[in-house]
């Protein structure tokens, strides 16, 4: 690196799709993760590491995630990358030949999220926290 460190967009979240919630919960219990239904959503929060009062992992490099019903679009695990602006990165993705799978949505009081596909068809989440 030169005098100025390059800012990278970190992986901040993962998602694991399932067909059968009970089986998924039973299987992932082997890791002693905290699995909690998110009120008002068809989503299970997965805590793999302790968090602070802002729900940011206390251990550097650690991430938490979620589980949800498998869809025709999201068939395998997804990683989510934190970005400054989902809108800007949706443009960057399409400029590079990728596709928008799910347009930007708001997670109330938390942030914005979208799914994109790379050139190989892999699904990646884009995450923009609310300030």
C-alpha positions as semicolon CSV with decimal commas, in nm:
position;residue;x (nm);y (nm);z (nm)
1;X;0,000;0,000;0,000
2;X;0,100;0,356;-0,055
3;X;0,060;0,636;0,197
4;X;-0,316;0,602;0,199
5;X;-0,480;0,272;0,291
6;X;-0,736;0,147;0,042
7;X;-1,089;0,125;0,185
8;X;-1,246;-0,213;0,118
9;X;-1,610;-0,315;0,138
10;X;-1,629;-0,584;0,408
11;X;-1,845;-0,894;0,419
12;X;-2,088;-0,819;0,701
13;X;-2,366;-1,078;0,682
14;X;-2,456;-1,422;0,552
15;X;-2,786;-1,588;0,467
16;X;-2,866;-1,958;0,453
17;X;-3,180;-2,066;0,267
18;X;-3,380;-2,369;0,377
19;X;-3,670;-2,586;0,262
20;X;-3,770;-2,700;0,611
21;X;-3,723;-2,452;0,896
22;X;-3,736;-2,713;1,173
23;X;-3,467;-2,925;1,005
24;X;-3,249;-2,620;0,944
25;X;-3,283;-2,509;1,306
26;X;-3,199;-2,859;1,428
27;X;-2,895;-2,890;1,201
28;X;-2,745;-2,547;1,275
29;X;-2,794;-2,597;1,649
30;X;-2,472;-2,804;1,635
31;X;-2,280;-2,475;1,628
32;X;-2,455;-2,332;1,938
33;X;-2,569;-2,028;1,737
34;X;-2,858;-1,819;1,871
35;X;-3,147;-1,858;1,624
36;X;-3,428;-1,606;1,673
37;X;-3,735;-1,536;1,459
38;X;-3,741;-1,171;1,350
39;X;-4,084;-1,021;1,436
40;X;-4,283;-0,915;1,131
41;X;-4,056;-1,099;0,887
42;X;-4,032;-1,453;0,758
43;X;-3,668;-1,458;0,869
44;X;-3,452;-1,610;1,140
45;X;-3,169;-1,401;1,282
46;X;-2,852;-1,604;1,334
47;X;-2,611;-1,476;1,599
48;X;-2,274;-1,648;1,575
49;X;-2,073;-1,399;1,781
50;X;-2,148;-1,149;2,059
51;X;-2,258;-0,799;1,951
52;X;-2,247;-0,453;2,107
53;X;-2,547;-0,227;2,170
54;X;-2,557;-0,135;1,797
55;X;-2,562;-0,506;1,700
56;X;-2,208;-0,488;1,559
57;X;-1,993;-0,797;1,631
58;X;-1,751;-0,741;1,918
59;X;-1,492;-0,975;1,764
60;X;-1,320;-0,817;1,460
61;X;-1,377;-1,020;1,144
62;X;-1,680;-1,202;1,283
63;X;-2,022;-1,179;1,118
64;X;-2,377;-1,276;1,199
65;X;-2,649;-1,367;0,954
66;X;-2,989;-1,512;0,892
67;X;-3,190;-1,798;0,749
68;X;-3,496;-1,782;0,528
69;X;-3,714;-1,998;0,306
70;X;-3,536;-2,102;-0,014
71;X;-3,669;-1,924;-0,323
72;X;-3,627;-1,978;-0,695
73;X;-3,374;-1,695;-0,687
74;X;-3,180;-1,764;-0,366
75;X;-3,102;-2,135;-0,376
76;X;-2,769;-2,144;-0,188
77;X;-2,593;-1,946;0,085
78;X;-2,536;-1,575;0,023
79;X;-2,277;-1,334;0,158
80;X;-2,357;-0,965;0,197
81;X;-2,109;-0,687;0,132
82;X;-2,143;-0,351;0,306
83;X;-2,142;-0,053;0,068
84;X;-2,182;0,322;0,106
85;X;-2,480;0,326;-0,131
86;X;-2,681;0,033;-0,264
87;X;-2,795;0,252;-0,553
88;X;-2,438;0,329;-0,663
89;X;-2,337;-0,037;-0,640
90;X;-2,642;-0,155;-0,834
91;X;-2,517;0,068;-1,114
92;X;-2,160;-0,066;-1,079
93;X;-2,290;-0,425;-1,093
94;X;-2,487;-0,369;-1,413
95;X;-2,199;-0,173;-1,572
96;X;-1,976;-0,480;-1,519
97;X;-2,237;-0,713;-1,672
98;X;-2,395;-0,839;-1,350
99;X;-2,768;-0,848;-1,288
100;X;-3,001;-0,706;-1,026
101;X;-3,185;-1,002;-0,875
102;X;-3,386;-0,816;-0,610
103;X;-3,408;-0,436;-0,622
104;X;-3,317;-0,227;-0,319
105;X;-3,553;-0,268;-0,026
106;X;-3,559;-0,096;0,310
107;X;-3,518;-0,291;0,631
108;X;-3,703;-0,040;0,856
109;X;-3,478;0,156;1,091
110;X;-3,176;-0,059;0,998
111;X;-3,068;-0,019;0,636
112;X;-3,112;-0,110;0,269
113;X;-3,054;-0,441;0,095
114;X;-3,048;-0,580;-0,258
115;X;-2,946;-0,907;-0,424
116;X;-2,727;-0,906;-0,734
117;X;-2,581;-1,180;-0,951
118;X;-2,222;-1,185;-1,069
119;X;-2,113;-1,302;-1,414
120;X;-2,121;-1,666;-1,298
121;X;-2,473;-1,640;-1,156
122;X;-2,365;-1,630;-0,789
123;X;-2,600;-1,425;-0,571
124;X;-2,445;-1,157;-0,348
125;X;-2,620;-0,922;-0,107
126;X;-2,548;-0,551;-0,098
127;X;-2,598;-0,389;0,244
128;X;-2,617;-0,018;0,324
129;X;-2,670;0,063;0,692
130;X;-2,886;0,363;0,784
131;X;-2,682;0,645;0,930
